[in-house]
Amino acid sequence: MAGHAAKRETTPPPGLIARRPTEDDHPRLARAIDRWWGEQGRGRLPRFWLRNFSGTSWLAETSDGSPAGLLIGFMSPNHPDEAVLQLIATRPGLRRRGIARGNVARFAADARARGARRIRAVIWPGNRVGVAFLREVGFSAVDSVGGAHLYGSPAVVDYDGEEEDRTILTLELEPAGQLDLNSVGAPRSR
Ligand SMILES: CC(C)(COP(=O)(O)OP(=O)(O)OC[C@H]1O[C@@H](n2cnc3c(N)ncnc32)[C@H](O)[C@@H]1OP(=O)(O)O)[C@@H](O)C(=O)NCCC(=O)NCCS
């Protein structure tokens, strides 16, 4: 009825649990990511990620044990001061309720505890929602050499190969004391 639209839920569903995903979770998480991401998500979660990076990744589950949000992240072996946010996704029916924000907060705490000074994420600039989300939780886009902008974001043309342009964003975790990690990813006060 006009003027009586249902109020949008803005908080995580009651009973949401966050835990480390395991390799055994792979079949259902791979299916979930395929569904959540749509066509572009097909094959986005090879078993490799859960076999090797469970210890720095996070899975949020609803009270019935079904997947609600996933973050795959790791410490960069080549850049010990950097953690890498490899993949983040939330079940479509549960978006805009702070689930991904919470996963970033948990990953930031992991990264900081392991000595990272920043988290780095690389994303297709046309993923406007992804870019908006990362900016909202505290990431900043790194200015590109030559100053290219695509879809309104600084972008590195052909970063991942021909026509594979990317925006690079970082979340600074240092200097120590400047960033209250409890507030990273915490819902904004409304
Ligand atoms: C991006 C994604 C992970 C966000 O998950 P989410 O759980 O809905 O995110 P949150 O609820 O924690 O959102 C935090 C903030 O990000 C911003 N944001 C999230 N989705 C947004 C959207 N569709 N449009 C604009 N801003 C958005 C908002 O500022 C939001 O805060 P608010 O709801 O209080 O305004 C989710 O949309 C998704 O799974 N997308 C498909 C996969 C993908 O593109 N991943 C990004 C690759 S890095």
The ligand as an SDF file (V2000), in Angstrom:
LIG
                    3D

 48 50  0  0  0  0  0  0  0  0999 V2000
   29.5020   -5.6280   -1.5290 C   0  0  0  0  0  0  0  0  0  0  0  0
   28.7680   -6.5510   -0.5440 C   0  0  0  0  0  0  0  0  0  0  0  0
   29.7490   -7.6220   -0.0430 C   0  0  0  0  0  0  0  0  0  0  0  0
   28.2640   -5.7040    0.6440 C   0  0  0  0  0  0  0  0  0  0  0  0
   27.7150   -6.5940    1.5980 O   0  0  0  0  0  0  0  0  0  0  0  0
   26.6710   -6.1180    2.7150 P   0  0  0  0  0  0  0  0  0  0  0  0
   26.6700   -7.1450    3.8040 O   0  0  0  0  0  0  0  0  0  0  0  0
   25.3950   -5.7620    2.0840 O   0  0  0  0  0  0  0  0  0  0  0  0
   27.3750   -4.7740    3.2330 O   0  0  0  0  0  0  0  0  0  0  0  0
   27.0520   -3.9580    4.5780 P   0  0  0  0  0  0  0  0  0  0  0  0
   25.6080   -4.1270    4.9580 O   0  0  0  0  0  0  0  0  0  0  0  0
   28.0620   -4.3210    5.5960 O   0  0  0  0  0  0  0  0  0  0  0  0
   27.2500   -2.4750    4.0270 O   0  0  0  0  0  0  0  0  0  0  0  0
   28.0840   -1.5220    4.6600 C   0  0  0  0  0  0  0  0  0  0  0  0
   27.9590   -0.2110    3.9240 C   0  0  0  0  0  0  0  0  0  0  0  0
   28.4580   -0.3520    2.5840 O   0  0  0  0  0  0  0  0  0  0  0  0
   27.6810    0.5030    1.7140 C   0  0  0  0  0  0  0  0  0  0  0  0
   26.9290   -0.3140    0.7500 N   0  0  0  0  0  0  0  0  0  0  0  0
   26.6570   -1.6310    0.8160 C   0  0  0  0  0  0  0  0  0  0  0  0
   25.8920   -2.0100   -0.2440 N   0  0  0  0  0  0  0  0  0  0  0  0
   25.6530   -0.8920   -0.9480 C   0  0  0  0  0  0  0  0  0  0  0  0
   24.8990   -0.6220   -2.1310 C   0  0  0  0  0  0  0  0  0  0  0  0
   24.2300   -1.6000   -2.7830 N   0  0  0  0  0  0  0  0  0  0  0  0
   24.8860    0.6430   -2.6070 N   0  0  0  0  0  0  0  0  0  0  0  0
   25.5430    1.6330   -1.9690 C   0  0  0  0  0  0  0  0  0  0  0  0
   26.2650    1.4550   -0.8160 N   0  0  0  0  0  0  0  0  0  0  0  0
   26.3140    0.1930   -0.3390 C   0  0  0  0  0  0  0  0  0  0  0  0
   26.6760    1.2210    2.5890 C   0  0  0  0  0  0  0  0  0  0  0  0
   27.2240    2.4610    2.9910 O   0  0  0  0  0  0  0  0  0  0  0  0
   26.5410    0.2780    3.7540 C   0  0  0  0  0  0  0  0  0  0  0  0
   26.1410    0.9210    4.9360 O   0  0  0  0  0  0  0  0  0  0  0  0
   24.5750    1.2990    5.1870 P   0  0  0  0  0  0  0  0  0  0  0  0
   23.7880    0.0870    4.7780 O   0  0  0  0  0  0  0  0  0  0  0  0
   24.5390    1.5650    6.6620 O   0  0  0  0  0  0  0  0  0  0  0  0
   24.2950    2.4810    4.3380 O   0  0  0  0  0  0  0  0  0  0  0  0
   27.5080   -7.2010   -1.2170 C   0  0  0  0  0  0  0  0  0  0  0  0
   26.7640   -6.2170   -1.8910 O   0  0  0  0  0  0  0  0  0  0  0  0
   27.8470   -8.3230   -2.2000 C   0  0  0  0  0  0  0  0  0  0  0  0
   27.9580   -9.4970   -1.8290 O   0  0  0  0  0  0  0  0  0  0  0  0
   28.0150   -7.9810   -3.5150 N   0  0  0  0  0  0  0  0  0  0  0  0
   28.3300   -8.9980   -4.5190 C   0  0  0  0  0  0  0  0  0  0  0  0
   29.7790   -9.4150   -4.3930 C   0  0  0  0  0  0  0  0  0  0  0  0
   30.7160   -8.2090   -4.5770 C   0  0  0  0  0  0  0  0  0  0  0  0
   30.5920   -7.4380   -5.4980 O   0  0  0  0  0  0  0  0  0  0  0  0
   31.7130   -8.0730   -3.6550 N   0  0  0  0  0  0  0  0  0  0  0  0
   32.6200   -6.9350   -3.6500 C   0  0  0  0  0  0  0  0  0  0  0  0
   33.9340   -7.2840   -4.1590 C   0  0  0  0  0  0  0  0  0  0  0  0
   35.1130   -6.4800   -3.1240 S   0  0  0  0  0  0  0  0  0  0  0  0
  1  2  1  0
  2  3  1  0
  2  4  1  0
  2 36  1  0
  4  5  1  0
  5  6  1  0
  6  7  2  0
  6  8  1  0
  6  9  1  0
  9 10  1  0
 10 11  2  0
 10 12  1  0
 10 13  1  0
 13 14  1  0
 14 15  1  0
 15 16  1  0
 15 30  1  0
 16 17  1  0
 17 18  1  0
 17 28  1  0
 18 19  1  0
 18 27  1  0
 19 20  2  0
 20 21  1  0
 21 22  1  0
 21 27  2  0
 22 23  1  0
 22 24  2  0
 24 25  1  0
 25 26  2  0
 26 27  1  0
 28 29  1  0
 28 30  1  0
 30 31  1  0
 31 32  1  0
 32 33  2  0
 32 34  1  0
 32 35  1  0
 36 37  1  0
 36 38  1  0
 38 39  2  0
 38 40  1  0
 40 41  1  0
 41 42  1  0
 42 43  1  0
 43 44  2  0
 43 45  1  0
 45 46  1  0
 46 47  1  0
 47 48  1  0
M  END
$$$$
